[in-house]
């Protein structure tokens, strides 16, 4: 026994010099077969990004708008609608992620290509939805500024423009889609 209390006892130490006979080395298959999973991932990305345009229009139509008149008068309370817009985008992103994952599962796509497509497509779709919502509200914001006699430069649009302010909200869609898909794949019976 050694005087050092932290030293591993010698009987725990074993050296293996070679692989015992009868064992063969087999190369593991890659987790992603790009010839099969690549097209699935690409089609899933396209499907999900197209859904992003619809979500952007829904977000633009259902979100409370910033009162430009109250902002021009110096009130700060209208900026609460920007927080509400981010919350609404988060909610719509979660719902869209779940719906996209369920559609992919109903199409019997359980492989890694579908999960990759949901992750990449979800992030791209959230960015598309943000941009579509901003473009849909652009003319209304310009008209409101013109009605108040205010110029509509880049600085004012940066302050009051309709867009997602908390960029972490954009991750709700891909996270929801991948989590729902992953749980469904993990919990499905493997006998089918």
N, C-alpha and C positions, 0 to 999 in steps of 0.2 A: 504494500500500500504506500502510496506517495504521501509526502507531507503537504503537498498542494491540494487544498480541498476542491478546487475548481477543475482539476485535471480529470479527464475521462479515464476510467479504469481500462487497463490493457486488454481484458477479456472482451471488451466491446469493440475492439479494433480488429477488423478482418480485411485482408487484402485479396482481391480477386485478380489473378494474372491473365486469365483467358476465359472465353465464353465456354461453358460446358458443352460437350458434344450432344447432338440431338436438337440444339436450338438453332434456328435459322433466322437470319436477318431479313425482315420484310419492310419494304419501303411503304410508309403510310400514304394513303391517298390524300391529295390536297383537299382542304375544307371547301374550297370553291372551285367547281369545274366551269371555267369561263366559257367554254363552248356551249354548255347547256344553261348555265346561270346568267351569263352575260346578256343574252337577249331578254330574259325575264326581268333582269334589273333595269335594262334600258326601257322596256315597255312600261314597267311600273313607274319609273321616273316620269315618263311622258304623261301617263294617266294622272298621276298625282299633281304634276305642275298644271295640267289643264283644270283640275279641281281648284287650284289656287286662284284662278281668275274668278271663278264663281264666288268663292269665299270672300275675295276682295270686294266684289260688288255688294254682297250681303252685308259685310262689315261697314262699308260706306253708307249703305241705306239705313242701317239700324242703330248706328252709334250716335249718341247725343253730340251736337256740334258746339264748338266754341263760339261764344257770343262776342263777335268782333266789336260791336258797339260798346259793350261794357269794358272790354280791354282798352279801347280808345279813350274811355273816361278814366282809366287808371285803376280799375277794380282788379283784384287778384283772384276772386272766387271763380270766374269763368274758366280758369285753368284746371279746375277739378274735372272738367269734361275731357281733358286730355288724359288724365289718369283713368277715367271711365272708358275711354277709347282703347287704351292699352289692355284694360281688364276684359273688355268685350272681345278684343282680338285674341287674347289668351283663351277665353272660353270657346270661341269659334275654332281656334287652332286645335284645341283638345278634341272637340267634337269631330272636326275634319280628319284628324289623325286616326281616331277610332273607326270612323266610317271607311276610310281608305284601307285600313288594316283588315276590316271585316270583308270588304269587297275582294281584296287579294286572297283572303282565306276561302271565300266562297268560290273563287276560281281555282281552288285547290293548288295554290302556290305556297308550298311550305318550306322551300329551300332557302339557302343563303342569298340567292339572287333577289328574291322578293324582299328580304330584310334589308339588303343593301339599297334596293330601289326605293323602299319606303323611307329610309334614312336620308338619302340624298334628295329624293323627290320631295320629301316633307320640308326640308330646309329651303329648297328652291321655291316650292309652292308658297311657303310663308313669305319669302321675299317678293314673289310675284303678287301675292294678295296685298301686301303692304303698298306696293307701287300702284296696283290697280285702284285701290282705295284712295290713294293720294291724287291720282289723275282724275278719278271720278269727281272729287270734291274741288279740284283746282278752279274750274270756271265759277262755281258758287262763291269761293273765297274772293276771287278777283272782282266779281260783281258786288259783293258786300263791301269790299274796300273802296270801290269806285263810288258806291252810293254814299259812303261816309266822307268822300273827298280825300281819301288817303292814297298815297302812291303804293304800288304793289311791286316793290323791289325784292331782291333776294333776301335781304336781312329781315324784312317783315314776314316773308313766307317761312323763314327759318323759325321765327318765333310762334307764328299762329297756324302754319300749314298743317293739314290733316295728314298725319303719319304716325307710325309706332315710335314712341319716345324711348321706352324701355326695350332695348334690342334683345334682351334675354327672352322676351316673350315669343320671339320668332322660333325658339327651340321647342315650344310646346307641341307643335304639330309633329315633327319627326320623333320626338321622345314618346309621345302617346302612340304613334303608329308602331314603332318598334317594340314597345312594351306589350301592347295588345297582341301583336303578331307573335312575339316570343313566348308569351304566356300560353297562347292558344296552341302553338306548336309543341311546347313542353308538356302541356296537359292532355294533348290528344292521345287516344289509344293508338299504340304502335302496331296493332294487328292488322290495320287496314292497308 
